[in-house]
Amino acid sequence: MDRRLGWAVGYNPDAMIDRELLEILRCPACRATLTLNNEKQTLKCASCHRVYPIRDEIPILLVDQATVEE
């Protein structure tokens, strides 16, 4: 399957990060799953609520670059 043409299962052309990559990414602080927020260009941890920025379509998974939301 050619991903560039959008033929992959679950392909979303509006998503910043591929769904398969998102499934394997984990919070570096607590190892919980991350949720993508396309509007804010961030990844949020489901457990410790750290929010990691995405810059130029690259997730910055550094604890010292994260902010914490309630």
Phi and psi restraints in degrees (range 20) as a CNS / XPLOR table:
assign (resid 1 and name C) (resid 2 and name N)
       (resid 2 and name CA) (resid 2 and name C) 1.0 -96.1 20.0 2
assign (resid 2 and name N) (resid 2 and name CA)
       (resid 2 and name C) (resid 3 and name N) 1.0 107.1 20.0 2
assign (resid 2 and name C) (resid 3 and name N)
       (resid 3 and name CA) (resid 3 and name C) 1.0 -65.5 20.0 2
assign (resid 3 and name N) (resid 3 and name CA)
       (resid 3 and name C) (resid 4 and name N) 1.0 -28.6 20.0 2
assign (resid 3 and name C) (resid 4 and name N)
       (resid 4 and name CA) (resid 4 and name C) 1.0 -63.3 20.0 2
assign (resid 4 and name N) (resid 4 and name CA)
       (resid 4 and name C) (resid 5 and name N) 1.0 -25.8 20.0 2
assign (resid 4 and name C) (resid 5 and name N)
       (resid 5 and name CA) (resid 5 and name C) 1.0 -94.5 20.0 2
assign (resid 5 and name N) (resid 5 and name CA)
       (resid 5 and name C) (resid 6 and name N) 1.0 -3.9 20.0 2
assign (resid 5 and name C) (resid 6 and name N)
       (resid 6 and name CA) (resid 6 and name C) 1.0 82.1 20.0 2
assign (resid 6 and name N) (resid 6 and name CA)
       (resid 6 and name C) (resid 7 and name N) 1.0 27.3 20.0 2
assign (resid 6 and name C) (resid 7 and name N)
       (resid 7 and name CA) (resid 7 and name C) 1.0 -91.8 20.0 2
assign (resid 7 and name N) (resid 7 and name CA)
       (resid 7 and name C) (resid 8 and name N) 1.0 -7.0 20.0 2
assign (resid 7 and name C) (resid 8 and name N)
       (resid 8 and name CA) (resid 8 and name C) 1.0 -70.4 20.0 2
assign (resid 8 and name N) (resid 8 and name CA)
       (resid 8 and name C) (resid 9 and name N) 1.0 147.3 20.0 2
assign (resid 8 and name C) (resid 9 and name N)
       (resid 9 and name CA) (resid 9 and name C) 1.0 -64.1 20.0 2
assign (resid 9 and name N) (resid 9 and name CA)
       (resid 9 and name C) (resid 10 and name N) 1.0 131.1 20.0 2
assign (resid 9 and name C) (resid 10 and name N)
       (resid 10 and name CA) (resid 10 and name C) 1.0 79.6 20.0 2
assign (resid 10 and name N) (resid 10 and name CA)
       (resid 10 and name C) (resid 11 and name N) 1.0 11.4 20.0 2
assign (resid 10 and name C) (resid 11 and name N)
       (resid 11 and name CA) (resid 11 and name C) 1.0 -68.8 20.0 2
assign (resid 11 and name N) (resid 11 and name CA)
       (resid 11 and name C) (resid 12 and name N) 1.0 132.7 20.0 2
assign (resid 11 and name C) (resid 12 and name N)
       (resid 12 and name CA) (resid 12 and name C) 1.0 -128.9 20.0 2
assign (resid 12 and name N) (resid 12 and name CA)
       (resid 12 and name C) (resid 13 and name N) 1.0 107.4 20.0 2
assign (resid 12 and name C) (resid 13 and name N)
       (resid 13 and name CA) (resid 13 and name C) 1.0 -64.7 20.0 2
assign (resid 13 and name N) (resid 13 and name CA)
       (resid 13 and name C) (resid 14 and name N) 1.0 -18.3 20.0 2
assign (resid 13 and name C) (resid 14 and name N)
       (resid 14 and name CA) (resid 14 and name C) 1.0 -88.1 20.0 2
assign (resid 14 and name N) (resid 14 and name CA)
       (resid 14 and name C) (resid 15 and name N) 1.0 -12.8 20.0 2
assign (resid 14 and name C) (resid 15 and name N)
       (resid 15 and name CA) (resid 15 and name C) 1.0 -76.5 20.0 2
assign (resid 15 and name N) (resid 15 and name CA)
       (resid 15 and name C) (resid 16 and name N) 1.0 140.5 20.0 2
assign (resid 15 and name C) (resid 16 and name N)
       (resid 16 and name CA) (resid 16 and name C) 1.0 -75.2 20.0 2
assign (resid 16 and name N) (resid 16 and name CA)
       (resid 16 and name C) (resid 17 and name N) 1.0 -32.4 20.0 2
assign (resid 16 and name C) (resid 17 and name N)
       (resid 17 and name CA) (resid 17 and name C) 1.0 -123.1 20.0 2
assign (resid 17 and name N) (resid 17 and name CA)
       (resid 17 and name C) (resid 18 and name N) 1.0 136.0 20.0 2
assign (resid 17 and name C) (resid 18 and name N)
       (resid 18 and name CA) (resid 18 and name C) 1.0 -60.0 20.0 2
assign (resid 18 and name N) (resid 18 and name CA)
       (resid 18 and name C) (resid 19 and name N) 1.0 141.7 20.0 2
assign (resid 18 and name C) (resid 19 and name N)
       (resid 19 and name CA) (resid 19 and name C) 1.0 -59.1 20.0 2
assign (resid 19 and name N) (resid 19 and name CA)
       (resid 19 and name C) (resid 20 and name N) 1.0 -39.3 20.0 2
assign (resid 19 and name C) (resid 20 and name N)
       (resid 20 and name CA) (resid 20 and name C) 1.0 -64.6 20.0 2
assign (resid 20 and name N) (resid 20 and name CA)
       (resid 20 and name C) (resid 21 and name N) 1.0 -38.9 20.0 2
assign (resid 20 and name C) (resid 21 and name N)
       (resid 21 and name CA) (resid 21 and name C) 1.0 -66.6 20.0 2
assign (resid 21 and name N) (resid 21 and name CA)
       (resid 21 and name C) (resid 22 and name N) 1.0 -42.7 20.0 2
assign (resid 21 and name C) (resid 22 and name N)
       (resid 22 and name CA) (resid 22 and name C) 1.0 -60.2 20.0 2
assign (resid 22 and name N) (resid 22 and name CA)
       (resid 22 and name C) (resid 23 and name N) 1.0 -34.0 20.0 2
assign (resid 22 and name C) (resid 23 and name N)
       (resid 23 and name CA) (resid 23 and name C) 1.0 -66.9 20.0 2
assign (resid 23 and name N) (resid 23 and name CA)
       (resid 23 and name C) (resid 24 and name N) 1.0 -27.3 20.0 2
assign (resid 23 and name C) (resid 24 and name N)
       (resid 24 and name CA) (resid 24 and name C) 1.0 -99.1 20.0 2
assign (resid 24 and name N) (resid 24 and name CA)
       (resid 24 and name C) (resid 25 and name N) 1.0 -16.9 20.0 2
assign (resid 24 and name C) (resid 25 and name N)
       (resid 25 and name CA) (resid 25 and name C) 1.0 -68.8 20.0 2
assign (resid 25 and name N) (resid 25 and name CA)
       (resid 25 and name C) (resid 26 and name N) 1.0 141.0 20.0 2
assign (resid 25 and name C) (resid 26 and name N)
       (resid 26 and name CA) (resid 26 and name C) 1.0 -135.2 20.0 2
assign (resid 26 and name N) (resid 26 and name CA)
       (resid 26 and name C) (resid 27 and name N) 1.0 156.0 20.0 2
assign (resid 26 and name C) (resid 27 and name N)
       (resid 27 and name CA) (resid 27 and name C) 1.0 -64.2 20.0 2
assign (resid 27 and name N) (resid 27 and name CA)
       (resid 27 and name C) (resid 28 and name N) 1.0 127.2 20.0 2
assign (resid 27 and name C) (resid 28 and name N)
       (resid 28 and name CA) (resid 28 and name C) 1.0 -69.3 20.0 2
assign (resid 28 and name N) (resid 28 and name CA)
       (resid 28 and name C) (resid 29 and name N) 1.0 -18.8 20.0 2
assign (resid 28 and name C) (resid 29 and name N)
       (resid 29 and name CA) (resid 29 and name C) 1.0 -82.1 20.0 2
assign (resid 29 and name N) (resid 29 and name CA)
       (resid 29 and name C) (resid 30 and name N) 1.0 -43.1 20.0 2
assign (resid 29 and name C) (resid 30 and name N)
       (resid 30 and name CA) (resid 30 and name C) 1.0 -129.8 20.0 2
assign (resid 30 and name N) (resid 30 and name CA)
       (resid 30 and name C) (resid 31 and name N) 1.0 -3.2 20.0 2
assign (resid 30 and name C) (resid 31 and name N)
       (resid 31 and name CA) (resid 31 and name C) 1.0 70.3 20.0 2
assign (resid 31 and name N) (resid 31 and name CA)
       (resid 31 and name C) (resid 32 and name N) 1.0 18.5 20.0 2
assign (resid 31 and name C) (resid 32 and name N)
       (resid 32 and name CA) (resid 32 and name C) 1.0 -83.2 20.0 2
assign (resid 32 and name N) (resid 32 and name CA)
       (resid 32 and name C) (resid 33 and name N) 1.0 169.7 20.0 2
assign (resid 32 and name C) (resid 33 and name N)
       (resid 33 and name CA) (resid 33 and name C) 1.0 -71.5 20.0 2
assign (resid 33 and name N) (resid 33 and name CA)
       (resid 33 and name C) (resid 34 and name N) 1.0 157.1 20.0 2
assign (resid 33 and name C) (resid 34 and name N)
       (resid 34 and name CA) (resid 34 and name C) 1.0 -115.5 20.0 2
assign (resid 34 and name N) (resid 34 and name CA)
       (resid 34 and name C) (resid 35 and name N) 1.0 145.9 20.0 2
assign (resid 34 and name C) (resid 35 and name N)
       (resid 35 and name CA) (resid 35 and name C) 1.0 -114.5 20.0 2
assign (resid 35 and name N) (resid 35 and name CA)
       (resid 35 and name C) (resid 36 and name N) 1.0 133.1 20.0 2
assign (resid 35 and name C) (resid 36 and name N)
       (resid 36 and name CA) (resid 36 and name C) 1.0 -83.9 20.0 2
assign (resid 36 and name N) (resid 36 and name CA)
       (resid 36 and name C) (resid 37 and name N) 1.0 134.3 20.0 2
assign (resid 36 and name C) (resid 37 and name N)
       (resid 37 and name CA) (resid 37 and name C) 1.0 -120.3 20.0 2
assign (resid 37 and name N) (resid 37 and name CA)
       (resid 37 and name C) (resid 38 and name N) 1.0 99.3 20.0 2
assign (resid 37 and name C) (resid 38 and name N)
       (resid 38 and name CA) (resid 38 and name C) 1.0 -63.7 20.0 2
assign (resid 38 and name N) (resid 38 and name CA)
       (resid 38 and name C) (resid 39 and name N) 1.0 -37.8 20.0 2
assign (resid 38 and name C) (resid 39 and name N)
       (resid 39 and name CA) (resid 39 and name C) 1.0 -63.8 20.0 2
assign (resid 39 and name N) (resid 39 and name CA)
       (resid 39 and name C) (resid 40 and name N) 1.0 -44.9 20.0 2
assign (resid 39 and name C) (resid 40 and name N)
       (resid 40 and name CA) (resid 40 and name C) 1.0 -88.8 20.0 2
assign (resid 40 and name N) (resid 40 and name CA)
       (resid 40 and name C) (resid 41 and name N) 1.0 -7.1 20.0 2
assign (resid 40 and name C) (resid 41 and name N)
       (resid 41 and name CA) (resid 41 and name C) 1.0 55.7 20.0 2
assign (resid 41 and name N) (resid 41 and name CA)
       (resid 41 and name C) (resid 42 and name N) 1.0 56.2 20.0 2
assign (resid 41 and name C) (resid 42 and name N)
       (resid 42 and name CA) (resid 42 and name C) 1.0 -140.4 20.0 2
assign (resid 42 and name N) (resid 42 and name CA)
       (resid 42 and name C) (resid 43 and name N) 1.0 164.8 20.0 2
assign (resid 42 and name C) (resid 43 and name N)
       (resid 43 and name CA) (resid 43 and name C) 1.0 -120.9 20.0 2
assign (resid 43 and name N) (resid 43 and name CA)
       (resid 43 and name C) (resid 44 and name N) 1.0 129.6 20.0 2
assign (resid 43 and name C) (resid 44 and name N)
       (resid 44 and name CA) (resid 44 and name C) 1.0 -115.2 20.0 2
assign (resid 44 and name N) (resid 44 and name CA)
       (resid 44 and name C) (resid 45 and name N) 1.0 135.3 20.0 2
assign (resid 44 and name C) (resid 45 and name N)
       (resid 45 and name CA) (resid 45 and name C) 1.0 -77.1 20.0 2
assign (resid 45 and name N) (resid 45 and name CA)
       (resid 45 and name C) (resid 46 and name N) 1.0 134.6 20.0 2
assign (resid 45 and name C) (resid 46 and name N)
       (resid 46 and name CA) (resid 46 and name C) 1.0 -74.5 20.0 2
assign (resid 46 and name N) (resid 46 and name CA)
       (resid 46 and name C) (resid 47 and name N) 1.0 -20.4 20.0 2
assign (resid 46 and name C) (resid 47 and name N)
       (resid 47 and name CA) (resid 47 and name C) 1.0 -102.0 20.0 2
assign (resid 47 and name N) (resid 47 and name CA)
       (resid 47 and name C) (resid 48 and name N) 1.0 -59.8 20.0 2
assign (resid 47 and name C) (resid 48 and name N)
       (resid 48 and name CA) (resid 48 and name C) 1.0 -93.5 20.0 2
assign (resid 48 and name N) (resid 48 and name CA)
       (resid 48 and name C) (resid 49 and name N) 1.0 -2.6 20.0 2
assign (resid 48 and name C) (resid 49 and name N)
       (resid 49 and name CA) (resid 49 and name C) 1.0 64.5 20.0 2
assign (resid 49 and name N) (resid 49 and name CA)
       (resid 49 and name C) (resid 50 and name N) 1.0 22.6 20.0 2
assign (resid 49 and name C) (resid 50 and name N)
       (resid 50 and name CA) (resid 50 and name C) 1.0 -73.9 20.0 2
assign (resid 50 and name N) (resid 50 and name CA)
       (resid 50 and name C) (resid 51 and name N) 1.0 144.7 20.0 2
assign (resid 50 and name C) (resid 51 and name N)
       (resid 51 and name CA) (resid 51 and name C) 1.0 -118.9 20.0 2
assign (resid 51 and name N) (resid 51 and name CA)
       (resid 51 and name C) (resid 52 and name N) 1.0 119.9 20.0 2
assign (resid 51 and name C) (resid 52 and name N)
       (resid 52 and name CA) (resid 52 and name C) 1.0 -103.1 20.0 2
assign (resid 52 and name N) (resid 52 and name CA)
       (resid 52 and name C) (resid 53 and name N) 1.0 133.7 20.0 2
assign (resid 52 and name C) (resid 53 and name N)
       (resid 53 and name CA) (resid 53 and name C) 1.0 -74.8 20.0 2
assign (resid 53 and name N) (resid 53 and name CA)
       (resid 53 and name C) (resid 54 and name N) 1.0 156.4 20.0 2
assign (resid 53 and name C) (resid 54 and name N)
       (resid 54 and name CA) (resid 54 and name C) 1.0 -119.0 20.0 2
assign (resid 54 and name N) (resid 54 and name CA)
       (resid 54 and name C) (resid 55 and name N) 1.0 120.7 20.0 2
assign (resid 54 and name C) (resid 55 and name N)
       (resid 55 and name CA) (resid 55 and name C) 1.0 -120.7 20.0 2
assign (resid 55 and name N) (resid 55 and name CA)
       (resid 55 and name C) (resid 56 and name N) 1.0 126.1 20.0 2
assign (resid 55 and name C) (resid 56 and name N)
       (resid 56 and name CA) (resid 56 and name C) 1.0 52.7 20.0 2
assign (resid 56 and name N) (resid 56 and name CA)
       (resid 56 and name C) (resid 57 and name N) 1.0 42.0 20.0 2
assign (resid 56 and name C) (resid 57 and name N)
       (resid 57 and name CA) (resid 57 and name C) 1.0 65.8 20.0 2
assign (resid 57 and name N) (resid 57 and name CA)
       (resid 57 and name C) (resid 58 and name N) 1.0 20.1 20.0 2
assign (resid 57 and name C) (resid 58 and name N)
       (resid 58 and name CA) (resid 58 and name C) 1.0 -117.2 20.0 2
assign (resid 58 and name N) (resid 58 and name CA)
       (resid 58 and name C) (resid 59 and name N) 1.0 120.4 20.0 2
assign (resid 58 and name C) (resid 59 and name N)
       (resid 59 and name CA) (resid 59 and name C) 1.0 -70.7 20.0 2
assign (resid 59 and name N) (resid 59 and name CA)
       (resid 59 and name C) (resid 60 and name N) 1.0 130.3 20.0 2
assign (resid 59 and name C) (resid 60 and name N)
       (resid 60 and name CA) (resid 60 and name C) 1.0 -98.0 20.0 2
assign (resid 60 and name N) (resid 60 and name CA)
       (resid 60 and name C) (resid 61 and name N) 1.0 91.9 20.0 2
assign (resid 60 and name C) (resid 61 and name N)
       (resid 61 and name CA) (resid 61 and name C) 1.0 -95.5 20.0 2
assign (resid 61 and name N) (resid 61 and name CA)
       (resid 61 and name C) (resid 62 and name N) 1.0 58.9 20.0 2
assign (resid 61 and name C) (resid 62 and name N)
       (resid 62 and name CA) (resid 62 and name C) 1.0 -113.0 20.0 2
assign (resid 62 and name N) (resid 62 and name CA)
       (resid 62 and name C) (resid 63 and name N) 1.0 127.0 20.0 2
assign (resid 62 and name C) (resid 63 and name N)
       (resid 63 and name CA) (resid 63 and name C) 1.0 -58.4 20.0 2
assign (resid 63 and name N) (resid 63 and name CA)
       (resid 63 and name C) (resid 64 and name N) 1.0 -38.0 20.0 2
assign (resid 63 and name C) (resid 64 and name N)
       (resid 64 and name CA) (resid 64 and name C) 1.0 -73.5 20.0 2
assign (resid 64 and name N) (resid 64 and name CA)
       (resid 64 and name C) (resid 65 and name N) 1.0 -11.5 20.0 2
assign (resid 64 and name C) (resid 65 and name N)
       (resid 65 and name CA) (resid 65 and name C) 1.0 -95.4 20.0 2
assign (resid 65 and name N) (resid 65 and name CA)
       (resid 65 and name C) (resid 66 and name N) 1.0 -8.6 20.0 2
assign (resid 65 and name C) (resid 66 and name N)
       (resid 66 and name CA) (resid 66 and name C) 1.0 -84.1 20.0 2
assign (resid 66 and name N) (resid 66 and name CA)
       (resid 66 and name C) (resid 67 and name N) 1.0 154.0 20.0 2
assign (resid 66 and name C) (resid 67 and name N)
       (resid 67 and name CA) (resid 67 and name C) 1.0 -113.2 20.0 2
assign (resid 67 and name N) (resid 67 and name CA)
       (resid 67 and name C) (resid 68 and name N) 1.0 162.8 20.0 2
assign (resid 67 and name C) (resid 68 and name N)
       (resid 68 and name CA) (resid 68 and name C) 1.0 -115.0 20.0 2
assign (resid 68 and name N) (resid 68 and name CA)
       (resid 68 and name C) (resid 69 and name N) 1.0 126.9 20.0 2
assign (resid 68 and name C) (resid 69 and name N)
       (resid 69 and name CA) (resid 69 and name C) 1.0 -113.2 20.0 2
assign (resid 69 and name N) (resid 69 and name CA)
       (resid 69 and name C) (resid 70 and name N) 1.0 154.4 20.0 2
